[in-house]
Amino acid sequence: MCSRAVFRCFRWMEKMGDRITGAAGPFFVGLAIILMSVGVVAFFDVIQPSLSWPIASLPITSMVAVNMLAHYYYACTVRPGFVDDAPRQPGKGFLWARKRSGSSSGALTGVQWSSAERITKASITTCRKCGQRRPERAHHCRVCNRCVLKYDHHCPVRINQCVGLHNERHFVLFMVYLVVATCCFGVLGYESIWKVLSFSFAEEWSYRTPSIAFALVYVVSVVLCLAVGVMLLWHLWSVAGGETSVENHDHEVYKKMAKERGESFENSYDLGVRKNFEYFFNIGRNGYPLYTLILPLRIMPYTDGRAWARREGYDRHAGVKPGEELTDEDEDDE
């Protein structure tokens, strides 16, 4: 009785925390926009003119800044893909990339055989929380109270919404360019921060950016470079393994269950590191050109979330029997 009461108390506190962070999400996003904007202005006002080749390096530094801001905008504004959303079609504006010639125009919905892997229709289950019929890899978000296609996690601090099928690529690319930008700020702004701290008296502070603002952004950049860098490595590791953050947790449980039976767990979505990245960024033979990784363009995922690429010879995960799959209810019972 005591342990159950403690568990319910923690569950209540966790739900209250979800509501608080969900309500505070817009403030976190606003703060992030302010910090990134000040950081970009400070970089091009203070650091860019002091580089050895300021004109030659301007296209590269501008590309990093534009990609960081654009992918953050996409990650915040592109809906992650809810199960009950209408099927999406690629846009036709200048911000939308064009697929390679000969590639199929829409996201895959059926079964496609190839020499290396196959894309099969996802199995369908019913969510016990919202009653929605959903394909595999979809999970119920307790903050949004909706089922999300290829749910990764809910991110209230950075983008104030879920990371799912349609915005996960932008979320990861945002982290990539944020880490690159903050690393450049920290390394290239080293001499300038010494001037702010009065360790160098060679010249006075003659920039439009206030010295206190530069110092604040410099400290934040160094902290973000380290913190977001660790999170980025975690996400890239998950992508390399053909899994989402929530699936990484589930697969660890499956491995233990399979080991107890003397079996081994095999992730049917894991096509190898190269293929996993190609499908995640949709830059494979049937996807988009490689330049979409360095230009802030919108693209469609390779699937609509109701069909998935699997390893040859696998119709489901090996080492997991029917009925053993973890559900959202299992996560609540931990």
Secondary structure, DSSP 4 states (H G I P E B T S, - for coil): -HHHHHHHHHHHHHHHHHHHHHHHHHHHHHHHHHHHHHHHHHIIIIIGGGSSSHHHHHHHHHHHHHHHHHHHHHHHHS---BTTSPPP----STTB--PPTTS-SS-B-S-EE-SSEEEEEPPEEE-TTT--EEETT-EEETTTTEEETT--EEETTTTSEEE-TTTHHHHHHHHHHHHHHHHHHHHHTHHHHHHHTTS--SS----SS-HHHHHHHHHHHHHHHHHHHHHHHHHHHHHHTT--HHHHHHHHHHHHHHHHTT---B-TT---HHHHHHHHHT-STTS--GGGGTS--B---SB-SSEEEEETT-SS-BT--TT----HHHHHT-
